[in-house]
C-alpha cells in the first residue's frame, strides 16, 4: 500500500515538474490568456508528458492504482485551481486548468494502463 501511495505522489510530482518546465521554457504565465496555437501545443505536450508520468507512477508503485492516485491528485489540484480562480481571485484564464482536467487526467490513467500491461508482459 505504501508503494502505491509513493508511486502516486511521485507520479503527480513528475507531472507537476513537466508542467513547470513547459511554462519556464515557453516563458508563459499559466494564469494568463493563451492563444489557440499555444493551447494546442500545451495539449499535445501535456498529453505525452501525462502518459509518461502515469507510466512512471505505475512502475514505481507496481500497479496502475498508482497512476489512478496521481490522476486523482491532478484532478483535485485542477479542481481547486478552478474553484480558487472563480471564487476567490476572480481573475486569470482557466483554459490550461481545464486542459489539465480534461486531457491530462485521462492520459495519466492511460499511462498507468500501459505500464500495467508492460509489467504483466514482463512477469510472464
C-alpha positions in Angstrom: 0.0 0.0 0.0 2.8 2.4 0.8 4.5 1.7 -2.5 1.3 2.6 -4.3 1.0 5.9 -2.4 4.6 6.7 -3.1 4.1 5.9 -6.8 1.0 8.2 -6.9 2.8 11.1 -5.2 5.9 10.7 -7.3 3.8 10.4 -10.5 2.0 13.7 -9.6 5.3 15.4 -8.8 6.7 14.2 -12.2 3.6 15.7 -13.9 4.0 18.9 -11.9 7.7 19.1 -12.9 6.9 18.7 -16.6 4.3 21.4 -16.4 6.8 23.8 -14.7 9.4 23.0 -17.3 6.9 23.7 -20.1 5.9 27.1 -18.6 9.5 28.1 -18.0 10.6 27.0 -21.4 7.8 28.9 -23.2 8.0 31.9 -20.8 4.3 31.8 -20.3 2.3 32.6 -17.1 -0.3 29.8 -16.8 -2.9 32.2 -15.3 -2.9 34.4 -18.4 -4.9 34.1 -21.6 -3.4 31.8 -24.2 -3.5 31.7 -28.0 -5.1 28.8 -29.8 -1.7 27.8 -31.1 -0.2 27.7 -27.6 -3.2 25.9 -26.2 -2.9 23.2 -28.9 0.8 22.8 -28.2 0.1 22.6 -24.5 -2.4 19.8 -25.1 0.0 17.8 -27.3 3.0 18.2 -24.9 0.8 17.7 -21.8 -0.8 14.6 -23.2 2.5 12.8 -23.8 4.0 14.0 -20.5 1.0 12.8 -18.7 1.2 9.4 -20.3 4.8 9.2 -19.2 4.1 10.4 -15.6 1.2 7.8 -15.3 3.5 5.1 -16.7 6.3 6.0 -14.2 3.8 6.2 -11.4 2.6 2.7 -12.1 6.1 1.3 -12.5 7.2 2.9 -9.2 4.0 1.8 -7.4 3.9 -1.6 -9.0 0.3 -1.1 -10.1 -1.9 1.0 -12.2 -3.5 2.1 -8.9 -0.6 4.5 -8.5 -1.4 6.1 -11.8 -5.0 6.4 -10.7 -3.8 8.1 -7.5 -1.6 10.5 -9.4 -4.6 11.3 -11.7 -6.9 11.9 -8.7 -4.3 14.3 -7.2 -4.0 16.0 -10.5 -7.9 16.3 -10.8 -8.1 17.6 -7.2 -5.5 20.3 -7.7 -7.1 21.3 -11.0 -10.5 21.5 -9.3 -9.0 23.5 -6.5 -7.5 25.8 -9.1 -10.8 26.3 -10.9 -12.6 27.0 -7.6 -9.9 29.4 -6.4 -9.9 31.3 -9.7 -13.7 31.6 -9.9 -14.5 32.2 -6.2 -11.5 34.0 -4.7 -9.3 35.8 -7.2 -11.9 36.2 -10.0 -9.1 36.6 -12.4 -6.9 34.7 -14.8 -7.6 32.3 -17.5 -8.9 28.8 -17.0 -8.1 27.2 -20.4 -4.9 25.5 -19.2 -6.6 24.3 -16.0 -9.4 22.7 -18.0 -6.8 21.1 -20.3 -5.3 19.6 -17.2 -8.5 18.2 -16.0 -10.0 17.0 -19.4 -6.8 15.8 -21.2 -4.1 15.1 -18.7 -6.0 13.3 -16.0 -7.2 10.6 -18.5 -3.8 10.5 -20.1 -2.2 9.8 -16.7 -4.6 6.9 -16.2 -3.8 5.6 -19.8 -0.1 5.7 -19.0 -0.7 3.6 -15.9 -2.7 1.1 -18.0 0.2 0.9 -20.5 2.6 0.3 -17.6 0.5 -2.5 -16.1 0.2 -4.2 -19.5 4.0 -3.9 -19.8 4.6 -5.2 -16.3 2.2 -8.1 -16.9 4.1 -9.0 -20.1 7.5 -8.8 -18.4 6.3 -11.0 -15.5 5.3 -13.9 -17.9 
